[in-house]
Amino acid sequence: MTRPSPSLLLPAAALSAVLSIAADLLGFAQLFFVLKPLTTLLLIGWAWPRGVAGGTAYRRWLRVGLVLSLAGDIALLWPQSGFLPGLVSFLLAHVAYIVAFTRGWRLAARPLPFVAYALLAGAILSQLWPHVPAGLQAPVLIYVVALACMAAQAATVWLAARGGPLEPWARRAGIGGALFMASDATLAVNKFAMALPLASLWILSTYWLAQAFIAGSLRFPHSSPAEKVPHE
């Protein structure tokens, strides 16, 4: 039995994402239970052979982040009982992404993205905080800090790579981090503050785009020291 071509897995993931969102919006719960994790699994399958040129810690930690995200997706299929396990899974996924984004780039080598994402995270939290249950405030705060740090470090990678051979792939990491921030901010507003119209469309589309962009950064040729962005 032949394996599916990796080039087919991305369009398959896109189709699965569209069907998953439609299933959730139309109330087909059982179909959504299958398609949601399947979409992330297809993205993992597409990402897994990428980055072969380097095969280094960057690739390994991004893979860890994707697998932890899949665990989070499955947990969040049960929005109430699975929320905290899902939160922890995605927290660990962001930590894995941060580790990946610091392989060759010092943490906060560019301060501006950290300032910008800290201000954005603070603004979002200030609006949501009164609506977050007391028992979830500490986990949510820790999660938001990790998410903002991940997005800021992804932007740092992009800025550090500008003008060099790694810029096209670093740009994908930066865009992926920003989309993850947008997705989780929308999810938080929908869960804690007010129900948003077509919430699944905005949350899941930006989430899977974020994962696809992050996974798409797995073309960094880390095996070539001359092409690494130096620590600063």
C-alpha positions, 0 to 999 in steps of 0.5 A: 500500500503506497503512502499518500503524497505529501503534496496532496495532504495540504489540500486534503487538510484544507478540504477537511477544515472546510467540512469540519467548520461546516459540520460544526455550524450545521450541528453535525456533531458526530461528523465534527468529532471526526473531521476536527482532529483529522484536519490537524492530523493531515497537517501533521502528515504534510509537515512531517517530511518537511525540513529534511535538509536540516533535521535538527532541533527546530524540526523536532520541536515543531513536530512536538508542538503539532502533536500536542496541538492535536491532543488539545484539539481532541480534548476541546471536543468536550468544551466543558470537561476538556477545556483545562486539559486542552488549555494545558496541551496547547500551552505545552505546544506553545512552549515547544514552538518557543523552543523551536523558534529559539534554535538559532535565534536568541529569545527576544533578540528583537524587543519590539515584537515582545512589546507589541504582543505584550500590549495586545495580550494585556488589552485582550485580558483587561476586557476578558478578565472579569468574565474568566472564572476564578478557578481558570484565571491562573491557567488562562494568564499563564497560557496567554503569556506563553501564546504572546511569547510564542507569537513574538518570538515567531515575529523575531525570527522573521525580523532576524531573517529579513534580507537573508536566504531564510526569510521566506520560511521565517515569514511563515513562522511570523504569520503563523504566530500572529494567526494563532494569537487571532484565533485564540483571542476570538475563542476567548471572547466567544467563550468568556465574554459573548457568543460570536456569530459564526464563531467556528468559522473565525476560530478554526479557520485562523487556527488551522491557517496558523498551524499550516504557516508554522508547519510551512516554516519547516524548510529551514536548511539548518544543516548549513551553518552559513545560512543560520541567523546568528545569535544576537 
